[in-house]
């Protein structure tokens, strides 16, 4: 593979058409570096087994660790992954776009390795419009696993990623330094109740308060 295509966009979002090379790369099964509202991430189409395998090899991660997803909207989540339960939908309406991930069951169309061992995945609608635009362009949620080798610090700038990814990725979408900070809060809201899976940017107390 040649050196990656570099797309520079302002943090507020890209002009129409600017992200087309990144969307085309996702459709072709390639890996794309994307900014999120926390850090940079490795994005692929989670329905493509070869693309998912490329992400695991890039990160040096063993299979069995689920890949989080980012969607363009609540509507995209429900039309591609399945309807949210009543409390999960209330949380989505309250905190999306934003750093709250909800646990849902993965549909059969996802590639093996995307979901956890129990068949669940974490999905969110991020506050970064570039991430949402890429998911909208693909017509399906994208993976947003941190852009780093497993065990090493995640990357907050695109140049950091280019130094180790090299020609193993197709496109880098660079919107400048990302905010960093805590990862998204992960919450499961299902028939068994509400539970905190991972503490993060949104305090657990705020999550519980929103459901009162």
C-alpha positions, 0 to 999 in steps of 0.5 A, spaced: 500 500 500 502 507 498 503 512 503 496 514 506 492 519 503 492 525 508 485 529 509 485 535 513 479 538 516 477 543 521 474 541 528 467 543 526 466 538 521 468 537 513 465 541 507 461 536 503 465 531 499 471 532 503 471 526 506 469 521 500 476 518 500 475 516 507 468 513 506 471 510 499 476 507 503 472 504 508 467 501 503 474 498 500 475 494 507 481 499 508 483 502 515 482 509 516 484 514 522 479 518 524 478 523 530 473 523 535 471 527 541 476 524 546 482 521 541 484 518 534 481 512 532 482 506 527 475 506 523 473 500 519 467 497 516 465 492 522 461 488 517 468 486 513 472 480 516 478 482 513 478 489 515 477 487 522 483 483 522 487 488 519 485 493 525 487 487 530 494 486 527 495 494 527 494 494 534 497 487 536 491 485 539 489 478 540 482 477 538 476 476 543 477 484 545 470 487 542 471 493 538 467 499 540 462 502 534 460 510 533 454 511 529 451 517 526 445 518 530 440 514 534 436 512 528 442 509 525 443 505 531 436 503 531 436 501 524 443 497 523 444 494 530 437 494 533 432 498 537 434 500 544 430 499 550 426 504 553 431 506 558 437 505 553 433 510 549 432 515 554 440 515 555 441 516 548 436 522 548 440 525 554 447 524 552 448 523 545 452 526 541 457 525 547 461 520 550 456 515 553 457 508 550 451 503 550 451 496 550 447 492 545 447 485 542 451 485 536 447 483 529 449 477 525 451 481 520 457 484 524 464 480 522 467 475 527 471 479 533 467 485 533 463 483 539 465 481 546 464 473 547 457 474 550 455 477 543 454 484 545 458 491 543 458 498 545 456 503 541 455 511 541 454 517 537 460 521 538 460 529 539 465 530 533 461 531 527 467 528 523 466 521 526 458 522 525 459 524 518 464 518 516 458 513 519 453 517 515 457 516 509 458 509 510 451 508 512 453 503 518 456 505 524 464 504 524 469 502 529 473 507 533 478 503 537 484 507 540 489 508 534 495 505 538 499 499 539 495 495 545 498 497 551 501 503 549 498 510 550 493 512 545 494 518 540 491 525 541 494 527 534 494 525 527 502 525 526 503 521 532 499 515 528 503 516 522 509 514 525 507 507 527 502 506 522 506 508 516 503 505 509 498 500 513 492 505 513 489 508 507 487 515 509 488 519 515 483 524 517 486 530 521 482 535 525 488 537 529 489 535 537 483 531 540 481 533 547 483 527 550 481 526 557 477 520 560 474 515 555 467 514 554 462 512 560 460 505 558 453 503 560 448 497 560 441 498 560 437 492 559 432 487 562 436 486 568 437 493 570 442 499 569 449 497 570 456 501 569 460 497 565 466 502 565 467 509 568 469 515 564 467 522 561 460 522 564 459 521 571 455 515 573 451 519 578 449 523 572 447 517 568 442 515 574 440 522 575 437 522 568 433 516 569 429 519 575 
